[in-house]
Amino acid sequence: MVQEPVRHDENELAEAIRFGARRRPDQAFGEYYHGPRASCALGAAFEGLYRLPEEVGQLHPKRLDRLFDCLEGTIRSCPEGCKKRVILAAMIIHLNDDHHWDRERIAVWVAGNVDPAASREGAPPA
């Protein structure tokens, strides 16, 4: 599979995901936040930029694409081999919710680095 070129804001997005994931150590699936300790990858990116209250309820990250144009302006193929080819924001949600990738693995992939799980298994990079 051909690796798409990485844009400068994809590295910044990856850092925001990592930083937000440290604030909420558990991963959420099917929702941006779950209780005071869990977020999905996009929820982590939002929290990586803004200090959110401990209990965020049903808050939905709004306008992340204004800060990270790559979310709407980049098309990526699913590194798991399914036929999906969608905007980066949708692919991050897909990897989080459908393939249950952890947020660090998603951040590594967003930044265009070799998927750490694939390199451990001897598989080719995503």
N, CA and C atoms as an extended XYZ file, in Angstrom:
378
Properties=species:S:1:pos:R:3:atomname:S:1:resname:S:1:resid:I:1 pbc="F F F"
N         0.843       -1.171        0.000 N   MET     1
C         0.000        0.000        0.000 CA  MET     1
C         0.889        1.234        0.000 C   MET     1
N         0.512        2.224       -0.759 N   VAL     2
C         1.272        3.461       -0.856 CA  VAL     2
C         0.899        4.374        0.300 C   VAL     2
N         1.890        4.911        0.972 N   GLN     3
C         1.664        5.841        2.070 CA  GLN     3
C         1.397        7.228        1.505 C   GLN     3
N         0.260        7.829        1.881 N   GLU     4
C        -0.043        9.177        1.441 CA  GLU     4
C         0.923       10.152        2.095 C   GLU     4
N         1.256       11.266        1.415 N   PRO     5
C         2.157       12.246        2.020 CA  PRO     5
C         1.515       12.878        3.251 C   PRO     5
N         2.333       13.215        4.228 N   VAL     6
C         1.858       13.807        5.479 CA  VAL     6
C         1.935       15.324        5.372 C   VAL     6
N         0.893       15.982        5.795 N   ARG     7
C         0.848       17.440        5.807 CA  ARG     7
C         1.365       17.940        7.149 C   ARG     7
N         1.797       19.190        7.191 N   HIS     8
C         2.368       19.742        8.424 CA  HIS     8
C         1.373       19.710        9.582 C   HIS     8
N         0.083       19.957        9.318 N   ASP     9
C        -0.871       19.992       10.422 CA  ASP     9
C        -1.233       18.598       10.926 C   ASP     9
N        -0.899       17.556       10.186 N   GLU    10
C        -1.138       16.196       10.665 CA  GLU    10
C        -0.226       15.871       11.849 C   GLU    10
N         1.011       16.362       11.828 N   ASN    11
C         1.906       16.171       12.975 CA  ASN    11
C         1.370       16.893       14.199 C   ASN    11
N         0.845       18.103       14.007 N   GLU    12
C         0.273       18.863       15.121 CA  GLU    12
C        -0.985       18.173       15.659 C   GLU    12
N        -1.796       17.622       14.774 N   LEU    13
C        -2.976       16.872       15.193 CA  LEU    13
C        -2.568       15.651       16.013 C   LEU    13
N        -1.560       14.943       15.563 N   ALA    14
C        -1.076       13.765       16.292 CA  ALA    14
C        -0.630       14.150       17.701 C   ALA    14
N         0.063       15.270       17.833 N   GLU    15
C         0.503       15.733       19.164 CA  GLU    15
C        -0.689       16.086       20.041 C   GLU    15
N        -1.717       16.714       19.469 N   ALA    16
C        -2.914       17.052       20.234 CA  ALA    16
C        -3.614       15.779       20.728 C   ALA    16
N        -3.671       14.754       19.892 N   ILE    17
C        -4.269       13.478       20.304 CA  ILE    17
C        -3.493       12.900       21.480 C   ILE    17
N        -2.171       12.892       21.379 N   ARG    18
C        -1.341       12.344       22.462 CA  ARG    18
C        -1.534       13.128       23.765 C   ARG    18
N        -1.529       14.451       23.674 N   PHE    19
C        -1.652       15.279       24.861 CA  PHE    19
C        -3.018       15.082       25.515 C   PHE    19
N        -4.071       15.088       24.715 N   GLY    20
C        -5.411       14.876       25.254 CA  GLY    20
C        -5.589       13.488       25.843 C   GLY    20
N        -4.949       12.485       25.252 N   ALA    21
C        -5.043       11.121       25.773 CA  ALA    21
C        -4.394       11.015       27.157 C   ALA    21
N        -3.389       11.823       27.413 N   ARG    22
C        -2.777       11.816       28.746 CA  ARG    22
C        -3.728       12.407       29.790 C   ARG    22
N        -4.570       13.351       29.375 N   ARG    23
C        -5.527       13.956       30.307 CA  ARG    23
C        -6.644       12.986       30.681 C   ARG    23
N        -7.050       12.157       29.731 N   ARG    24
C        -8.088       11.139       29.978 CA  ARG    24
C        -7.492        9.801       29.556 C   ARG    24
N        -6.992        9.032       30.505 N   PRO    25
C        -6.209        7.834       30.171 CA  PRO    25
C        -6.995        6.674       29.563 C   PRO    25
N        -8.311        6.660       29.704 N   ASP    26
C        -9.100        5.564       29.149 CA  ASP    26
C        -9.655        5.971       27.785 C   ASP    26
N        -9.899        4.978       26.942 N   GLN    27
C       -10.394        5.252       25.595 CA  GLN    27
C       -11.902        5.056       25.529 C   GLN    27
N       -12.576        5.980       24.860 N   ALA    28
C       -14.018        5.890       24.627 CA  ALA    28
C       -14.259        5.376       23.207 C   ALA    28
N       -15.342        4.636       23.048 N   PHE    29
C       -15.744        4.114       21.748 CA  PHE    29
C       -17.198        4.494       21.517 C   PHE    29
N       -17.493        5.028       20.334 N   GLY    30
C       -18.857        5.387       19.998 CA  GLY    30
C       -19.312        6.723       20.559 C   GLY    30
N       -18.462        7.413       21.279 N   GLU    31
C       -18.754        8.738       21.800 CA  GLU    31
C       -17.432        9.458       22.037 C   GLU    31
N       -17.482       10.777       22.023 N   TYR    32
C       -16.252       11.551       22.180 CA  TYR    32
C       -15.677       11.421       23.588 C   TYR    32
N       -16.561       11.451       24.597 N   TYR    33
C       -16.126       11.367       25.992 CA  TYR    33
C       -17.055       10.435       26.744 C   TYR    33
N       -16.486        9.744       27.715 N   HIS    34
C       -17.288        8.893       28.592 CA  HIS    34
C       -16.769        9.092       30.008 C   HIS    34
N       -17.549        9.769       30.811 N   GLY    35
C       -17.139       10.041       32.190 CA  GLY    35
C       -15.915       10.943       32.235 C   GLY    35
N       -15.303       11.011       33.390 N   PRO    36
C       -14.168       11.931       33.557 CA  PRO    36
C       -12.828       11.385       33.059 C   PRO    36
N       -12.763       10.107       32.642 N   ARG    37
C       -11.464        9.506       32.337 CA  ARG    37
C       -11.309        8.997       30.911 C   ARG    37
N       -12.341        9.102       30.073 N   ALA    38
C       -12.254        8.468       28.747 CA  ALA    38
C       -12.585        9.446       27.624 C   ALA    38
N       -11.835        9.313       26.527 N   SER    39
C       -12.097       10.069       25.307 CA  SER    39
C       -11.718        9.205       24.113 C   SER    39
N       -12.358        9.486       22.979 N   CYS    40
C       -11.939        8.849       21.734 CA  CYS    40
C       -10.769        9.652       21.170 C   CYS    40
N       -10.260        9.274       20.033 N   ALA    41
C        -9.099        9.961       19.453 CA  ALA    41
C        -9.413       11.413       19.095 C   ALA    41
N       -10.580       11.685       18.499 N   LEU    42
C       -10.917       13.079       18.170 CA  LEU    42
C       -11.233       13.877       19.427 C   LEU    42
N       -11.864       13.246       20.409 N   GLY    43
C       -12.091       13.914       21.687 CA  GLY    43
C       -10.773       14.265       22.352 C   GLY    43
N        -9.801       13.366       22.258 N   ALA    44
C        -8.473       13.635       22.817 CA  ALA    44
C        -7.811       14.805       22.104 C   ALA    44
N        -7.973       14.889       20.787 N   ALA    45
C        -7.395       16.009       20.038 CA  ALA    45
C        -7.994       17.328       20.514 C   ALA    45
N        -9.305       17.351       20.708 N   PHE    46
C        -9.977       18.554       21.192 CA  PHE    46
C        -9.465       18.928       22.575 C   PHE    46
N        -9.343       17.935       23.432 N   GLU    47
C        -8.838       18.196       24.780 CA  GLU    47
C        -7.362       18.549       24.769 C   GLU    47
N        -6.643       18.110       23.775 N   GLY    48
C        -5.247       18.496       23.642 CA  GLY    48
C        -5.074       19.969       23.341 C   GLY    48
N        -6.133       20.602       22.869 N   LEU    49
C        -6.097       22.029       22.539 CA  LEU    49
C        -6.765       22.901       23.591 C   LEU    49
N        -7.802       22.377       24.222 N   TYR    50
C        -8.602       23.154       25.170 CA  TYR    50
C        -8.684       22.421       26.501 C   TYR    50
N        -8.652       23.171       27.566 N   ARG    51
C        -8.830       22.582       28.895 CA  ARG    51
C       -10.321       22.393       29.122 C   ARG    51
N       -10.778       21.165       29.212 N   LEU    52
C       -12.187       20.862       29.372 CA  LEU    52
C       -12.488       20.520       30.821 C   LEU    52
N       -13.742       20.705       31.235 N   PRO    53
C       -14.107       20.291       32.597 CA  PRO    53
C       -13.991       18.773       32.728 C   PRO    53
N       -13.839       18.314       33.946 N   GLU    54
C       -13.682       16.871       34.173 CA  GLU    54
C       -14.862       16.080       33.619 C   GLU    54
N       -16.064       16.546       33.849 N   GLU    55
C       -17.261       15.875       33.334 CA  GLU    55
C       -17.781       16.692       32.160 C   GLU    55
N       -17.592       16.200       30.951 N   VAL    56
C       -17.970       16.967       29.759 CA  VAL    56
C       -19.333       16.588       29.201 C   VAL    56
N       -19.927       15.522       29.669 N   GLY    57
C       -21.242       15.124       29.187 CA  GLY    57
C       -21.219       14.774       27.719 C   GLY    57
N       -22.145       15.319       26.970 N   GLN    58
C       -22.287       15.005       25.548 CA  GLN    58
C       -21.636       16.056       24.653 C   GLN    58
N       -20.594       16.697       25.132 N   LEU    59
C       -19.882       17.697       24.339 CA  LEU    59
C       -19.344       17.068       23.061 C   LEU    59
N       -19.526       17.770       21.954 N   HIS    60
C       -18.986       17.338       20.669 CA  HIS    60
C       -17.936       18.345       20.238 C   HIS    60
N       -16.722       17.893       19.944 N   PRO    61
C       -15.705       18.829       19.450 CA  PRO    61
C       -16.213       19.541       18.200 C   PRO    61
N       -16.181       20.840       18.243 N   LYS    62
C       -16.672       21.618       17.106 CA  LYS    62
C       -15.527       22.350       16.444 C   LYS    62
N       -15.577       22.362       15.155 N   ARG    63
C       -14.693       23.155       14.317 CA  ARG    63
C       -13.210       22.833       14.481 C   ARG    63
N       -12.902       21.578       14.772 N   LEU    64
C       -11.495       21.166       14.786 CA  LEU    64
C       -10.860       21.377       13.419 C   LEU    64
N       -11.676       21.317       12.365 N   ASP    65
C       -11.143       21.501       11.015 CA  ASP    65
C       -10.628       22.922       10.800 C   ASP    65
N       -11.072       23.876       11.607 N   ARG    66
C       -10.523       25.236       11.500 CA  ARG    66
C        -9.079       25.280       11.983 C   ARG    66
N        -8.749       24.419       12.936 N   LEU    67
C        -7.389       24.355       13.456 CA  LEU    67
C        -6.538       23.348       12.697 C   LEU    67
N        -7.175       22.284       12.238 N   PHE    68
C        -6.477       21.230       11.513 CA  PHE    68
C        -7.203       21.003       10.183 C   PHE    68
N        -6.791       21.727        9.169 N   ASP    69
C        -7.408       21.625        7.856 CA  ASP    69
C        -7.339       20.196        7.323 C   ASP    69
N        -6.349       19.452        7.766 N   CYS    70
C        -6.178       18.076        7.290 CA  CYS    70
C        -7.382       17.197        7.604 C   CYS    70
N        -8.140       17.507        8.645 N   LEU    71
C        -9.286       16.679        9.020 CA  LEU    71
C       -10.325       16.611        7.905 C   LEU    71
N       -10.520       17.704        7.205 N   GLU    72
C       -11.483       17.743        6.103 CA  GLU    72
C       -10.794       17.735        4.746 C   GLU    72
N        -9.517       18.149        4.703 N   GLY    73
C        -8.833       18.337        3.433 CA  GLY    73
C        -7.915       17.206        3.019 C   GLY    73
N        -7.902       16.124        3.769 N   THR    74
C        -7.052       14.979        3.458 CA  THR    74
C        -7.923       13.734        3.348 C   THR    74
N        -7.700       12.965        2.321 N   ILE    75
C        -8.387       11.685        2.142 CA  ILE    75
C        -7.385       10.587        2.481 C   ILE    75
N        -7.794        9.645        3.306 N   ARG    76
C        -6.919        8.531        3.662 CA  ARG    76
C        -7.648        7.203        3.466 C   ARG    76
N        -6.884        6.192        3.132 N   SER    77
C        -7.392        4.827        3.034 CA  SER    77
C        -7.205        4.133        4.365 C   SER    77
N        -8.076        3.208        4.656 N   CYS    78
C        -7.987        2.467        5.909 CA  CYS    78
C        -6.738        1.590        5.891 C   CYS    78
N        -5.873        1.737        6.902 N   PRO    79
C        -4.661        0.928        6.954 CA  PRO    79
C        -4.921       -0.526        7.336 C   PRO    79
N        -6.148       -0.842        7.722 N   GLU    80
C        -6.498       -2.221        8.072 CA  GLU    80
C        -6.853       -3.048        6.843 C   GLU    80
N        -6.918       -2.395        5.685 N   GLY    81
C        -7.170       -3.142        4.459 CA  GLY    81
C        -8.621       -3.174        4.023 C   GLY    81
N        -9.525       -2.602        4.819 N   CYS    82
C       -10.899       -2.542        4.314 CA  CYS    82
C       -10.958       -1.479        3.221 C   CYS    82
N       -12.004       -1.412        2.506 N   LYS    83
C       -12.072       -0.593        1.293 CA  LYS    83
C       -12.364        0.885        1.560 C   LYS    83
N       -12.460        1.284        2.823 N   LYS    84
C       -12.789        2.677        3.136 CA  LYS    84
C       -11.698        3.625        2.668 C   LYS    84
N       -12.138        4.721        2.066 N   ARG    85
C       -11.253        5.824        1.679 CA  ARG    85
C       -12.075        7.083        1.906 C   ARG    85
N       -11.815        7.753        3.034 N   VAL    86
C       -12.643        8.880        3.469 CA  VAL    86
C       -11.759       10.005        4.006 C   VAL    86
N       -12.399       11.126        4.366 N   ILE    87
C       -11.641       12.231        4.943 CA  ILE    87
C       -10.996       11.766        6.252 C   ILE    87
N        -9.921       12.422        6.621 N   LEU    88
C        -9.140       12.012        7.792 CA  LEU    88
C        -9.974       11.964        9.062 C   LEU    88
N       -10.856       12.941        9.284 N   ALA    89
C       -11.686       12.938       10.498 CA  ALA    89
C       -12.513       11.657       10.580 C   ALA    89
N       -13.143       11.266        9.479 N   ALA    90
C       -13.952       10.051        9.458 CA  ALA    90
C       -13.087        8.805        9.637 C   ALA    90
N       -11.867        8.827        9.075 N   MET    91
C       -10.990        7.665        9.216 CA  MET    91
C       -10.522        7.505       10.660 C   MET    91
N       -10.251        8.608       11.339 N   ILE    92
C        -9.858        8.533       12.753 CA  ILE    92
C       -10.986        7.907       13.566 C   ILE    92
N       -12.216        8.322       13.311 N   ILE    93
C       -13.365        7.737       14.010 CA  ILE    93
C       -13.491        6.257       13.663 C   ILE    93
N       -13.303        5.916       12.404 N   HIS    94
C       -13.373        4.517       11.956 CA  HIS    94
C       -12.328        3.655       12.676 C   HIS    94
N       -11.098        4.131       12.730 N   LEU    95
C       -10.036        3.357       13.391 CA  LEU    95
C       -10.304        3.228       14.887 C   LEU    95
N       -10.809        4.290       15.500 N   ASN    96
C       -11.109        4.274       16.934 CA  ASN    96
C       -12.272        3.317       17.231 C   ASN    96
N       -13.394        3.495       16.529 N   ASP    97
C       -14.616        2.782       16.878 CA  ASP    97
C       -14.750        1.402       16.240 C   ASP    97
N       -14.310        1.261       14.998 N   ASP    98
C       -14.503       -0.009       14.294 CA  ASP    98
C       -13.338       -0.976       14.466 C   ASP    98
N       -12.112       -0.453       14.443 N   HIS    99
C       -10.944       -1.329       14.574 CA  HIS    99
C       -10.339       -1.297       15.978 C   HIS    99
N       -10.867       -0.434       16.839 N   HIS   100
C       -10.425       -0.307       18.233 CA  HIS   100
C        -8.928       -0.060       18.367 C   HIS   100
N        -8.389        0.764       17.455 N   TRP   101
C        -6.997        1.185       17.602 CA  TRP   101
C        -6.908        2.092       18.817 C   TRP   101
N        -5.837        1.964       19.589 N   ASP   102
C        -5.678        2.895       20.702 CA  ASP   102
C        -5.261        4.261       20.161 C   ASP   102
N        -5.414        5.267       20.990 N   ARG   103
C        -5.193        6.646       20.533 CA  ARG   103
C        -3.741        6.902       20.161 C   ARG   103
N        -2.805        6.290       20.837 N   GLU   104
C        -1.389        6.459       20.484 CA  GLU   104
C        -1.121        5.888       19.092 C   GLU   104
N        -1.674        4.728       18.808 N   ARG   105
C        -1.488        4.115       17.487 CA  ARG   105
C        -2.103        4.993       16.400 C   ARG   105
N        -3.268        5.565       16.675 N   ILE   106
C        -3.888        6.478       15.721 CA  ILE   106
C        -3.003        7.692       15.506 C   ILE   106
N        -2.457        8.252       16.591 N   ALA   107
C        -1.588        9.431       16.481 CA  ALA   107
C        -0.351        9.118       15.643 C   ALA   107
N         0.240        7.961       15.858 N   VAL   108
C         1.412        7.559       15.073 CA  VAL   108
C         1.040        7.478       13.595 C   VAL   108
N        -0.106        6.882       13.308 N   TRP   109
C        -0.554        6.739       11.924 CA  TRP   109
C        -0.871        8.097       11.300 C   TRP   109
N        -1.546        8.974       12.043 N   VAL   110
C        -1.874       10.315       11.531 CA  VAL   110
C        -0.598       11.054       11.152 C   VAL   110
N         0.444       10.922       11.963 N   ALA   111
C         1.711       11.610       11.705 CA  ALA   111
C         2.506       10.969       10.573 C   ALA   111
N         2.007        9.863       10.029 N   GLY   112
C         2.663        9.245        8.885 CA  GLY   112
C         3.799        8.316        9.243 C   GLY   112
N         3.889        7.968       10.517 N   ASN   113
C         4.951        7.051       10.936 CA  ASN   113
C         4.502        5.614       10.748 C   ASN   113
N         5.430        4.712       10.794 N   VAL   114
C         5.121        3.290       10.664 CA  VAL   114
C         4.231        2.885       11.821 C   VAL   114
N         3.207        2.138       11.520 N   ASP   115
C         2.296        1.632       12.542 CA  ASP   115
C         3.082        0.723       13.488 C   ASP   115
N         3.162        1.057       14.797 N   PRO   116
C         3.958        0.251       15.713 CA  PRO   116
C         3.480       -1.192       15.823 C   PRO   116
N         2.191       -1.439       15.721 N   ALA   117
C         1.687       -2.805       15.801 CA  ALA   117
C         2.109       -3.595       14.580 C   ALA   117
N         2.073       -2.964       13.415 N   ALA   118
C         2.473       -3.669       12.190 CA  ALA   118
C         3.949       -4.003       12.217 C   ALA   118
N         4.786       -3.093       12.718 N   SER   119
C         6.215       -3.367       12.735 CA  SER   119
C         6.551       -4.484       13.737 C   SER   119
N         5.781       -4.587       14.834 N   ARG   120
C         6.016       -5.667       15.795 CA  ARG   120
C         5.646       -7.012       15.203 C   ARG   120
N         4.620       -7.028       14.375 N   GLU   121
C         4.149       -8.282       13.793 CA  GLU   121
C         4.878       -8.644       12.518 C   GLU   121
N         5.760       -7.773       12.062 N   GLY   122
C         6.493       -8.043       10.843 CA  GLY   122
C         5.710       -7.727        9.582 C   GLY   122
N         4.561       -7.060        9.758 N   ALA   123
C         3.745       -6.705        8.593 CA  ALA   123
C         4.326       -5.466        7.929 C   ALA   123
N         3.996       -5.238        6.670 N   PRO   124
C         4.473       -4.022        6.010 CA  PRO   124
C         3.824       -2.792        6.629 C   PRO   124
N         4.477       -1.623        6.545 N   PRO   125
C         3.895       -0.416        7.103 CA  PRO   125
C         2.567       -0.081        6.437 C   PRO   125
N         1.701        0.589        7.209 N   ALA   126
C         0.368        0.946        6.706 CA  ALA   126
C         0.465        2.008        5.638 C   ALA   126
